[in-house]
Amino acid sequence: SWSEGGAQWQPKLRALCALERVSQEGAWGVDIVRRVTSKASDLLEHLAREVPQCRERARRVLRRPYTSLDAVPIHADGDDDASKGMLYL
């Protein structure tokens, strides 16, 4: 089990790396990571405290403020023209 350290740490570290990367992809990525961290906070805290190989990355994921990009508009066609329709995530 995760809490007993039975599973290998490498997949957990890869998942943490993916979360960090997704969080850099704009509002949609921030939203995904915020949802994951809210549902898996106990697991992330366990990784930050108990799994040395994942400690730093888990702490960064837990520390990151995932609210700064919540209302960033994204244009559906990638154009910055404010007169075009925008997609909000």
Backbone as JSON, one array per atom type, in Angstrom:
{
  "sequence": "SWSEGGAQWQPKLRALCALERVSQEGAWGVDIVRRVTSKASDLLEHLAREVPQCRERARRVLRRPYTSLDAVPIHADGDDDASKGMLYL",
  "N": [[0.84, -1.19, 0.0], [0.28, 2.38, -0.35], [0.74, 3.91, 1.98], [2.27, 2.22, 3.53], [4.57, 1.99, 2.12], [4.82, 0.01, 0.26], [4.51, 0.12, -2.5], [6.51, 1.07, -5.3], [8.56, 4.03, -5.39], [9.09, 5.43, -7.73], [6.94, 5.63, -9.72], [5.27, 7.36, -8.34], [6.83, 9.66, -8.12], [7.0, 10.3, -10.84], [4.32, 10.96, -11.31], [4.09, 13.24, -9.7], [5.87, 14.93, -11.04], [4.49, 15.18, -13.44], [2.2, 16.53, -12.55], [3.33, 18.98, -11.78], [4.21, 19.89, -14.29], [1.8, 20.04, -15.79], [0.56, 22.04, -14.36], [1.77, 24.29, -15.34], [0.61, 24.92, -17.69], [-1.31, 26.89, -18.09], [-4.63, 28.13, -17.34], [-6.36, 25.87, -17.48], [-4.65, 23.78, -16.77], [-3.87, 24.53, -14.19], [-6.34, 24.33, -12.95], [-6.81, 21.55, -13.11], [-4.68, 20.54, -11.53], [-5.23, 21.78, -9.09], [-7.64, 20.51, -8.43], [-6.79, 17.84, -8.22], [-4.93, 18.07, -6.1], [-6.64, 18.84, -4.05], [-8.22, 16.6, -3.68], [-6.36, 14.63, -3.14], [-4.8, 15.36, -1.0], [-3.98, 14.2, 1.45], [-2.42, 12.02, 0.61], [-0.42, 13.38, -0.85], [0.74, 14.86, 1.21], [1.72, 12.75, 2.73], [3.68, 11.76, 0.94], [5.36, 13.97, 0.94], [6.31, 13.94, 3.53], [7.16, 11.3, 4.16], [8.42, 9.9, 2.06], [11.46, 9.95, 0.89], [12.53, 10.27, -1.73], [10.54, 11.55, -3.09], [9.98, 13.75, -1.67], [10.77, 16.6, -1.96], [9.57, 17.37, -4.42], [6.86, 16.8, -3.93], [6.39, 18.59, -1.87], [6.69, 20.98, -3.26], [4.5, 20.83, -5.02], [2.4, 20.88, -3.17], [2.82, 23.4, -2.01], [2.5, 25.27, -4.03], [0.67, 28.05, -5.22], [-2.43, 27.61, -6.43], [-4.36, 29.31, -7.42], [-3.92, 31.6, -8.83], [-4.28, 31.76, -11.59], [-6.92, 31.25, -12.14], [-9.09, 32.6, -13.42], [-8.28, 33.17, -15.98], [-8.71, 34.18, -19.28], [-9.03, 32.22, -22.21], [-8.54, 32.25, -25.57], [-10.47, 30.66, -28.0], [-9.39, 30.2, -30.53], [-6.77, 30.82, -30.21], [-6.07, 33.4, -30.79], [-5.37, 36.74, -29.79], [-7.25, 38.72, -29.96], [-9.6, 40.64, -28.46], [-12.21, 40.89, -29.24], [-13.15, 38.54, -30.16], [-14.74, 35.39, -29.41], [-14.31, 33.98, -26.15], [-12.9, 31.37, -24.21], [-13.53, 30.24, -21.07], [-11.98, 28.66, -18.38]],
  "CA": [[0.0, 0.0, 0.0], [1.02, 3.64, -0.41], [1.16, 4.36, 3.3], [3.26, 1.29, 4.07], [5.74, 2.02, 1.28], [4.88, -1.21, -0.53], [4.64, 0.45, -3.92], [7.75, 1.76, -5.61], [8.45, 5.48, -5.36], [9.28, 6.03, -9.04], [5.67, 6.09, -10.34], [4.76, 8.51, -7.58], [7.62, 10.8, -8.53], [6.57, 10.67, -12.2], [3.02, 11.63, -11.2], [4.35, 14.58, -9.18], [6.47, 15.7, -12.14], [3.4, 15.48, -14.38], [1.37, 17.57, -11.94], [4.04, 20.25, -11.91], [4.21, 20.28, -15.7], [0.43, 20.43, -16.16], [0.25, 23.32, -13.7], [2.4, 25.36, -16.1], [-0.08, 25.0, -18.98], [-2.39, 27.86, -18.1], [-5.76, 27.98, -16.42], [-6.88, 24.49, -17.46], [-3.7, 22.96, -16.01], [-3.99, 24.92, -12.8], [-7.59, 23.76, -12.46], [-6.61, 20.1, -12.93], [-3.8, 20.3, -10.38], [-5.97, 22.17, -7.89], [-8.6, 19.44, -8.12], [-6.04, 16.67, -7.75], [-4.36, 18.32, -4.77], [-7.7, 18.89, -3.04], [-8.7, 15.24, -3.44], [-5.27, 13.74, -2.74], [-3.9, 16.1, -0.11], [-3.39, 13.28, 2.43], [-1.37, 11.28, -0.07], [0.67, 14.31, -1.14], [1.4, 15.15, 2.48], [2.48, 11.54, 3.06], [4.87, 11.75, 0.1], [6.23, 15.06, 1.38], [6.89, 13.61, 4.85], [7.65, 9.94, 4.38], [9.11, 9.28, 0.92], [12.56, 10.87, 0.62], [12.73, 10.5, -3.17], [9.43, 12.39, -3.57], [9.74, 14.81, -0.69], [10.86, 17.98, -2.47], [8.58, 17.59, -5.48], [5.54, 16.82, -3.29], [6.28, 19.86, -1.15], [6.46, 22.04, -4.25], [3.11, 20.72, -5.5], [1.53, 21.33, -2.09], [3.04, 24.83, -1.73], [2.19, 26.14, -5.16], [-0.67, 28.66, -5.17], [-3.16, 27.22, -7.64], [-5.51, 30.18, -7.64], [-3.53, 32.82, -9.54], [-4.7, 31.77, -13.0], [-8.26, 30.67, -12.23], [-10.03, 33.28, -14.32], [-7.57, 33.62, -17.18], [-9.44, 33.83, -20.49], [-8.28, 31.57, -23.28], [-9.25, 32.37, -26.83], [-10.65, 29.36, -28.61], [-8.54, 30.05, -31.71], [-5.41, 31.22, -29.88], [-5.89, 34.8, -31.15], [-5.51, 37.62, -28.65], [-8.25, 39.73, -30.26], [-10.62, 40.6, -27.4], [-13.55, 40.89, -29.79], [-13.52, 37.15, -30.48], [-15.25, 34.62, -28.28], [-13.26, 33.46, -25.29], [-13.24, 30.17, -23.46], [-13.07, 30.35, -19.68], [-11.86, 27.37, -17.69]],
  "C": [[0.88, 1.25, 0.0], [1.57, 4.01, 0.96], [2.22, 3.47, 3.92], [4.53, 1.25, 3.22], [5.89, 0.8, 0.4], [5.06, -0.96, -2.02], [5.95, 1.19, -4.13], [7.52, 3.27, -5.67], [8.52, 6.11, -6.75], [7.98, 6.47, -9.72], [5.07, 7.3, -9.63], [5.51, 9.79, -7.97], [7.24, 11.25, -9.94], [5.24, 11.41, -12.16], [3.2, 13.06, -10.67], [4.95, 15.48, -10.25], [5.39, 16.1, -13.15], [2.5, 16.58, -13.83], [2.04, 18.94, -12.05], [4.0, 20.77, -13.35], [2.84, 20.77, -16.15], [0.08, 21.78, -15.56], [0.82, 24.52, -14.45], [1.69, 25.62, -17.43], [-1.27, 25.96, -19.0], [-3.52, 27.47, -17.16], [-6.28, 26.55, -16.35], [-5.95, 23.59, -16.66], [-3.76, 23.26, -14.53], [-5.25, 24.31, -12.2], [-7.44, 22.26, -12.2], [-5.79, 19.83, -11.68], [-4.49, 20.69, -9.08], [-6.96, 21.09, -7.47], [-7.89, 18.2, -7.58], [-5.52, 16.9, -6.34], [-5.45, 18.38, -3.7], [-8.2, 17.48, -2.7], [-7.63, 14.31, -2.89], [-4.31, 14.41, -1.76], [-3.25, 15.18, 0.93], [-2.23, 12.5, 1.83], [-0.18, 12.18, -0.38], [1.44, 14.67, 0.12], [2.23, 13.95, 2.94], [3.77, 11.49, 2.24], [5.87, 12.81, 0.55], [6.93, 14.75, 2.7], [7.67, 12.31, 4.86], [8.43, 9.3, 3.23], [10.23, 10.23, 0.47], [12.73, 11.22, -0.86], [11.67, 11.44, -3.74], [9.24, 13.66, -2.74], [9.72, 16.21, -1.28], [9.78, 18.28, -3.5], [7.17, 17.66, -4.88], [5.34, 18.12, -2.53], [6.04, 21.01, -2.1], [5.02, 22.02, -4.76], [2.15, 21.23, -4.42], [1.64, 22.83, -1.83], [2.53, 25.74, -2.82], [0.78, 26.73, -5.02], [-1.41, 28.4, -6.48], [-4.38, 28.08, -7.89], [-5.17, 31.37, -8.52], [-4.02, 32.88, -10.97], [-6.15, 31.32, -13.2], [-9.16, 31.31, -13.27], [-9.35, 33.8, -15.58], [-8.36, 33.22, -18.42], [-8.52, 33.19, -21.52], [-9.12, 31.67, -24.53], [-9.31, 31.01, -27.5], [-9.73, 29.14, -29.8], [-7.09, 30.48, -31.46], [-5.11, 32.67, -30.19], [-6.11, 35.67, -29.91], [-6.54, 38.73, -28.87], [-9.41, 39.61, -29.26], [-12.03, 40.56, -27.97], [-14.03, 39.48, -30.14], [-14.02, 36.46, -29.21], [-14.1, 34.05, -27.46], [-13.8, 32.26, -24.53], [-12.69, 30.32, -22.06], [-13.07, 28.97, -19.05], [-12.03, 27.56, -16.22]]
}
